Amino acid sequence: MPKRVLQGLVVSDKNAKTVVVNVERRFIHPVLGKTVRRSKKYHAHDEKGEAKAGDTVRIRECRPVSKLKTWEVVERVGK
């Protein structure tokens, strides 16, 4: 089964080897027909600690690293 890859904005890098990534998705509401934005925060493992708050990163599913972390940072897309 392929691992999911998401792209989002780093909102916190205060924890050691962990970043919190805000991923936003857009979809059309089934009844209203409007475009709706929903966002969710993911804790991702950042071994090297390269990602800083405000960066755009790609995260990938992985085995559970801790209670909250089941994602890992693949690459930094932009600042």
LUMPADREN-755497 format. One line per field, with one value per atom (N, C-alpha, C, O, CB): chain; atom name; residue number from 1; x, y, z. Coordinates in pm, 1 decimal. Glycine has a CB too. Example, Ala and Ser with C-alpha at 12.3 -4.5 7.8 and 13.67 -1.06 7.14 Angstrom:
# residues 2
c [A A A A A A A A A A]
a [N CA C O CB N CA C O CB]
k [1 1 1 1 1 2 2 2 2 2]
X [1319.0 1230.0 1320.0 1423.6 1130.8 1285.0 1367.0 1290.0 1340.9 1408.4]
Y [-569.0 -450.0 -330.0 -331.9 -447.3 -225.0 -106.0 3.0 113.8 -59.8]
Z [780.0 780.0 780.0 846.5 904.6 708.0 714.0 787.0 803.9 572.5]
//
This chain:
# residues 79
c [A A A A A A A A A A A A A A A A A A A A A A A A A A A A A A A A A A A A A A A A A A A A A A A A A A A A A A A A A A A A A A A A A A A A A A A A A A A A A A A A A A A A A A A A A A A A A A A A A A A A A A A A A A A A A A A A A A A A A A A A A A A A A A A A A A A A A A A A A A A A A A A A A A A A A A A A A A A A A A A A A A A A A A A A A A A A A A A A A A A A A A A A A A A A A A A A A A A A A A A A A A A A A A A A A A A A A A A A A A A A A A A A A A A A A A A A A A A A A A A A A A A A A A A A A A A A A A A A A A A A A A A A A A A A A A A A A A A A A A A A A A A A A A A A A A A A A A A A A A A A A A A A A A A A A A A A A A A A A A A A A A A A A A A A A A A A A A A A A A A A A A A A A A A A A A A A A A A A A A A A A A A A A A A A A A A A A A A A A A A A A A A A A A A A A A A A A A A]
a [N CA C O CB N CA C O CB N CA C O CB N CA C O CB N CA C O CB N CA C O CB N CA C O CB N CA C O CB N CA C O CB N CA C O CB N CA C O CB N CA C O CB N CA C O CB N CA C O CB N CA C O CB N CA C O CB N CA C O CB N CA C O CB N CA C O CB N CA C O CB N CA C O CB N CA C O CB N CA C O CB N CA C O CB N CA C O CB N CA C O CB N CA C O CB N CA C O CB N CA C O CB N CA C O CB N CA C O CB N CA C O CB N CA C O CB N CA C O CB N CA C O CB N CA C O CB N CA C O CB N CA C O CB N CA C O CB N CA C O CB N CA C O CB N CA C O CB N CA C O CB N CA C O CB N CA C O CB N CA C O CB N CA C O CB N CA C O CB N CA C O CB N CA C O CB N CA C O CB N CA C O CB N CA C O CB N CA C O CB N CA C O CB N CA C O CB N CA C O CB N CA C O CB N CA C O CB N CA C O CB N CA C O CB N CA C O CB N CA C O CB N CA C O CB N CA C O CB N CA C O CB N CA C O CB N CA C O CB N CA C O CB N CA C O CB N CA C O CB N CA C O CB N CA C O CB N CA C O CB N CA C O CB N CA C O CB N CA C O CB N CA C O CB N CA C O CB]
k [1 1 1 1 1 2 2 2 2 2 3 3 3 3 3 4 4 4 4 4 5 5 5 5 5 6 6 6 6 6 7 7 7 7 7 8 8 8 8 8 9 9 9 9 9 10 10 10 10 10 11 11 11 11 11 12 12 12 12 12 13 13 13 13 13 14 14 14 14 14 15 15 15 15 15 16 16 16 16 16 17 17 17 17 17 18 18 18 18 18 19 19 19 19 19 20 20 20 20 20 21 21 21 21 21 22 22 22 22 22 23 23 23 23 23 24 24 24 24 24 25 25 25 25 25 26 26 26 26 26 27 27 27 27 27 28 28 28 28 28 29 29 29 29 29 30 30 30 30 30 31 31 31 31 31 32 32 32 32 32 33 33 33 33 33 34 34 34 34 34 35 35 35 35 35 36 36 36 36 36 37 37 37 37 37 38 38 38 38 38 39 39 39 39 39 40 40 40 40 40 41 41 41 41 41 42 42 42 42 42 43 43 43 43 43 44 44 44 44 44 45 45 45 45 45 46 46 46 46 46 47 47 47 47 47 48 48 48 48 48 49 49 49 49 49 50 50 50 50 50 51 51 51 51 51 52 52 52 52 52 53 53 53 53 53 54 54 54 54 54 55 55 55 55 55 56 56 56 56 56 57 57 57 57 57 58 58 58 58 58 59 59 59 59 59 60 60 60 60 60 61 61 61 61 61 62 62 62 62 62 63 63 63 63 63 64 64 64 64 64 65 65 65 65 65 66 66 66 66 66 67 67 67 67 67 68 68 68 68 68 69 69 69 69 69 70 70 70 70 70 71 71 71 71 71 72 72 72 72 72 73 73 73 73 73 74 74 74 74 74 75 75 75 75 75 76 76 76 76 76 77 77 77 77 77 78 78 78 78 78 79 79 79 79 79]
X [85.2 0.0 89.5 179.5 -96.8 65.8 150.3 127.4 18.4 123.4 234.3 224.3 173.5 214.4 360.4 84.1 29.1 134.0 214.0 -95.8 132.7 222.1 135.6 51.5 326.4 156.2 79.7 176.7 294.6 -8.3 125.1 206.5 138.0 16.5 228.1 215.7 157.1 259.4 376.9 88.8 212.5 292.2 331.7 247.6 214.7 459.3 507.2 461.4 494.1 664.2 385.3 335.7 413.0 408.7 187.9 484.8 563.3 682.6 670.8 476.6 799.0 918.3 984.8 1106.2 1017.6 905.6 959.0 1004.3 1095.5 856.0 942.9 980.2 1105.6 1135.6 864.7 1177.6 1298.6 1260.3 1181.7 1385.2 1316.9 1296.1 1149.5 1111.0 1349.6 1068.0 925.9 882.5 921.8 840.6 800.8 738.6 588.1 543.1 797.4 511.8 367.2 334.1 367.2 291.9 268.1 240.4 90.3 12.8 297.0 49.9 -90.0 -117.4 -62.9 -125.2 -201.9 -234.6 -376.9 -470.5 -219.1 -391.2 -522.8 -573.2 -499.0 -516.2 -699.9 -759.8 -881.3 -948.3 -798.3 -909.4 -1023.7 -1114.5 -1068.4 -978.1 -1244.4 -1340.1 -1467.5 -1490.2 -1369.4 -1548.8 -1675.1 -1782.9 -1799.1 -1712.3 -1857.0 -1962.6 -2070.9 -2113.4 -2021.3 -2116.3 -2211.9 -2347.1 -2410.1 -2234.6 -2392.3 -2523.9 -2510.8 -2579.9 -2597.2 -2423.0 -2412.1 -2334.6 -2356.6 -2346.8 -2244.5 -2165.7 -2050.9 -1982.3 -2254.0 -2029.2 -1919.9 -1790.4 -1792.7 -1952.3 -1677.9 -1548.6 -1524.6 -1531.3 -1433.9 -1496.5 -1478.9 -1335.0 -1278.8 -1578.6 -1274.5 -1138.5 -1143.8 -1209.6 -1051.2 -1074.0 -1060.7 -912.7 -837.9 -1141.0 -870.5 -729.1 -714.9 -803.1 -658.6 -602.3 -573.1 -424.0 -342.4 -615.0 -389.0 -249.3 -195.3 -260.3 -233.7 -75.9 -8.7 126.2 198.0 9.7 160.1 293.7 381.4 347.9 291.2 493.7 581.9 722.3 770.2 584.6 786.9 922.8 1021.7 1020.3 952.9 1107.3 1209.3 1344.3 1389.3 1182.1 1408.1 1531.6 1642.3 1708.8 1580.5 1662.9 1772.7 1736.7 1825.8 1815.8 1608.9 1566.1 1582.5 1607.2 1641.8 1569.0 1589.2 1468.6 1484.9 1622.0 1348.9 1227.2 1204.0 1211.6 1104.6 1176.0 1148.1 1005.3 944.2 1250.6 952.8 817.7 807.6 894.7 780.1 701.4 681.5 724.2 691.8 755.3 796.8 839.3 725.4 636.9 960.8 728.8 636.5 711.2 821.0 582.2 650.5 716.4 622.3 500.3 765.9 682.6 607.0 628.2 740.7 650.9 518.2 527.4 472.2 384.1 450.9 525.6 486.0 449.1 507.7 599.2 351.8 311.6 427.9 507.2 190.5 438.4 540.5 486.9 374.6 674.5 568.6 529.1 521.3 585.3 629.9 444.7 436.7 572.5 638.6 336.7 613.1 737.9 710.7 793.1 805.7 594.8 552.0 399.4 335.3 611.7 342.7 197.0 128.9 27.9 157.4 182.1 119.6 185.8 122.7 121.8 310.9 386.0 376.0 431.4 531.1 304.6 300.6 332.9 300.8 162.2 396.2 436.2 581.7 632.5 346.1 649.5 787.7 805.8 737.4 883.5 898.2 925.8 1009.3 1113.7 999.1 961.2 1031.7 1126.5 1245.3 931.6 1073.6 1155.4 1096.2 977.6 1169.6 1182.7 1140.1 1117.3 1209.8 1247.1 995.2 959.5 997.1 1055.5 810.1 964.7 995.2 996.7 966.8 894.7 1033.1 1039.6 918.1 906.3 1164.0]
Y [-118.4 0.0 124.5 135.6 0.0 217.5 337.6 427.7 432.9 415.7 498.9 589.7 724.6 774.2 604.5 783.0 913.4 1022.3 1017.3 944.2 1119.8 1234.9 1359.8 1378.2 1238.3 1446.0 1569.8 1687.5 1672.4 1568.8 1804.2 1925.2 2026.6 2045.0 1982.8 2092.5 2189.2 2286.0 2282.9 2118.9 2372.0 2478.9 2442.1 2399.8 2612.3 2458.2 2430.2 2543.9 2660.3 2414.5 2508.6 2610.7 2611.4 2709.7 2588.7 2500.6 2496.2 2403.7 2296.2 2449.9 2447.0 2363.4 2363.3 2346.1 2413.2 2382.3 2396.4 2264.1 2262.9 2459.3 2153.1 2023.2 1968.5 2003.4 1923.9 1883.9 1823.4 1719.1 1628.5 1759.6 1732.8 1639.5 1626.3 1525.9 1503.5 1726.2 1722.5 1857.6 1962.0 1683.5 1854.8 1977.0 1953.7 1841.3 2019.1 2059.0 2052.4 2117.4 2233.6 2123.0 2040.4 2085.3 2102.1 2011.1 1985.5 2219.4 2248.3 2218.6 2285.0 2397.0 2118.6 2078.7 2123.6 2090.7 1923.5 2198.9 2251.1 2177.5 2157.0 2404.1 2138.2 2075.0 2155.0 2216.3 1927.0 2153.9 2227.3 2129.3 2038.6 2341.2 2149.1 2065.5 2145.3 2248.1 1935.3 2097.2 2163.6 2103.3 1981.3 2150.5 2188.5 2143.3 2074.5 2127.9 2261.3 1956.8 1881.3 1949.8 1931.6 1748.5 2027.9 2092.1 2235.9 2276.4 2089.3 2312.4 2454.2 2481.0 2582.9 2526.6 2390.7 2410.7 2508.5 2541.7 2458.1 2555.2 2648.2 2571.3 2454.1 2737.3 2638.0 2580.2 2600.9 2713.3 2643.9 2491.0 2494.7 2457.6 2366.4 2399.2 2529.2 2499.5 2434.0 2483.6 2628.1 2322.5 2254.4 2230.7 2199.2 2119.5 2245.7 2224.4 2129.7 2120.0 2358.4 2060.8 1966.3 1974.6 1996.9 1820.2 1956.4 1962.6 1820.9 1735.7 2046.0 1798.5 1670.2 1690.6 1786.0 1602.5 1601.4 1601.2 1513.5 1398.1 1549.1 1568.3 1495.6 1487.9 1581.4 1562.2 1375.0 1352.0 1420.3 1396.7 1200.0 1505.0 1576.8 1545.1 1615.4 1733.2 1439.6 1388.8 1493.0 1508.3 1267.2 1564.9 1660.8 1796.9 1877.5 1676.7 1824.2 1952.3 2067.8 2180.8 1981.4 2041.1 2145.5 2237.1 2356.1 2082.6 2184.1 2262.5 2361.3 2325.5 2169.5 2484.7 2589.2 2639.8 2614.2 2705.8 2710.8 2765.6 2858.2 2942.5 2840.9 2842.5 2923.6 2854.7 2902.3 3051.3 2742.4 2668.7 2583.3 2540.9 2580.8 2558.7 2464.8 2332.8 2329.2 2519.0 2224.7 2094.0 1987.5 2003.7 2054.5 1877.2 1758.3 1655.7 1633.8 1702.2 1592.4 1488.9 1358.6 1359.2 1530.4 1245.7 1113.9 1026.2 1037.3 1048.6 939.6 844.0 752.1 716.5 762.0 713.8 618.3 539.8 561.7 690.2 448.6 372.3 468.3 573.4 255.1 435.0 524.0 542.6 445.7 469.7 669.2 702.1 728.9 698.2 824.0 786.3 810.9 813.0 774.0 945.8 857.8 857.0 939.9 896.9 910.2 1056.5 1145.9 1142.5 1178.5 1285.8 1100.2 1109.8 984.0 880.1 1139.2 993.3 884.2 937.5 873.8 814.9 1053.7 1116.1 1157.5 1180.7 1238.1 1167.0 1211.4 1315.4 1311.5 1093.1 1408.9 1513.9 1453.6 1392.9 1635.4 1471.5 1418.5 1525.5 1499.6 1372.6 1646.5 1753.8 1888.4 1901.4 1739.8 1988.3 2127.3 2187.2 2192.5 2210.8 2232.3 2284.7 2431.7 2472.2 2266.3 2511.8 2655.5 2715.3 2649.4 2729.2 2844.6 2913.8 2999.0 3065.1 2998.4]
Z [0.0 0.0 0.0 83.3 123.5 -92.1 -97.9 22.6 79.7 -226.8 59.5 172.6 124.6 19.6 243.9 202.6 166.9 185.9 279.3 250.9 97.4 107.4 108.4 20.4 -10.5 208.2 220.9 222.2 254.1 349.8 187.2 189.8 279.5 271.8 46.3 364.8 455.6 510.6 474.0 568.1 599.1 657.5 800.2 879.4 655.3 832.5 968.7 1059.6 1036.5 972.8 1163.3 1255.4 1386.7 1460.7 1283.0 1416.8 1539.8 1521.4 1462.5 1658.9 1573.1 1570.8 1709.2 1720.3 1462.2 1812.5 1947.2 2008.0 2090.7 2035.7 1968.9 2024.3 1956.8 1842.6 2009.1 2026.7 1970.9 1866.8 1894.4 2082.5 1746.4 1634.9 1593.5 1533.6 1672.0 1624.7 1590.6 1536.6 1588.6 1713.3 1431.5 1382.4 1373.8 1351.3 1243.6 1391.6 1376.0 1242.4 1218.5 1495.5 1155.2 1019.2 1001.9 1031.2 914.8 954.1 927.0 779.2 690.9 962.8 753.0 615.7 586.3 659.2 595.4 478.8 440.4 316.8 220.7 413.5 320.5 202.9 161.4 244.5 231.3 31.7 -22.0 -93.8 -163.0 -117.8 -76.2 -146.6 -169.2 -105.5 -67.8 -259.4 -288.9 -200.5 -196.1 -439.4 -130.0 -41.3 -123.5 -225.9 39.7 -80.3 -161.7 -182.0 -286.2 -99.2 -84.5 -96.3 -145.4 -238.9 38.6 -82.9 -114.8 -243.0 -308.5 -1.2 -279.3 -400.1 -382.5 -479.2 -509.7 -259.3 -232.6 -209.4 -171.6 -110.9 -232.1 -198.7 -49.4 0.4 -284.2 21.8 166.2 198.5 137.9 237.8 295.2 338.4 475.6 567.0 341.6 488.7 617.3 642.3 549.7 619.9 766.3 796.8 915.2 1000.6 826.2 917.9 1025.1 1055.7 966.3 985.9 1183.4 1224.4 1244.3 1304.7 1354.4 1192.4 1206.2 1275.1 1245.0 1067.9 1367.0 1427.3 1339.0 1312.6 1577.4 1293.6 1202.8 1260.3 1324.4 1064.6 1236.1 1283.8 1189.8 1069.0 1294.3 1246.2 1168.8 1232.2 1322.7 1165.9 1184.4 1246.0 1250.5 1352.9 1170.9 1140.1 1131.9 1189.3 1216.0 988.9 1208.7 1263.5 1167.0 1209.2 1387.8 1037.4 936.7 920.4 893.8 804.1 935.9 911.9 1025.9 1143.5 896.0 989.6 1087.3 1067.2 963.4 1074.9 1165.4 1156.6 1036.1 1014.4 1286.4 958.1 839.3 711.5 602.7 853.1 721.3 602.5 548.2 622.6 634.5 418.6 356.5 339.6 284.1 218.5 388.1 384.3 330.1 329.9 523.9 283.8 246.9 357.0 401.8 106.5 400.8 503.1 446.8 360.8 631.9 496.8 448.5 567.2 674.8 365.0 546.2 648.4 683.2 596.0 601.2 809.1 850.8 969.7 1015.1 886.6 1018.9 1137.5 1256.0 1253.5 1166.3 1359.2 1475.1 1541.9 1579.2 1576.0 1556.5 1623.4 1770.8 1856.9 1557.1 1798.8 1936.4 1937.7 1840.1 1992.5 2046.6 2060.9 1951.7 1895.9 2198.8 1920.9 1824.0 1686.5 1587.2 1876.5 1679.3 1553.5 1469.7 1505.5 1581.9 1356.9 1259.9 1120.7 1020.4 1260.7 1114.8 989.2 999.5 1109.2 955.4 884.6 882.7 773.9 671.7 861.5 795.7 698.2 586.1 610.2 764.3 461.6 345.5 292.0 272.4 235.2 268.4 214.3 249.1 279.3 63.6 243.9 264.3 126.3 45.2 346.8 98.5 -32.9 -45.1 -145.6 -59.0 55.5 50.5 188.2 287.7 -36.1 192.1 320.0 341.1 444.3 328.9]
//
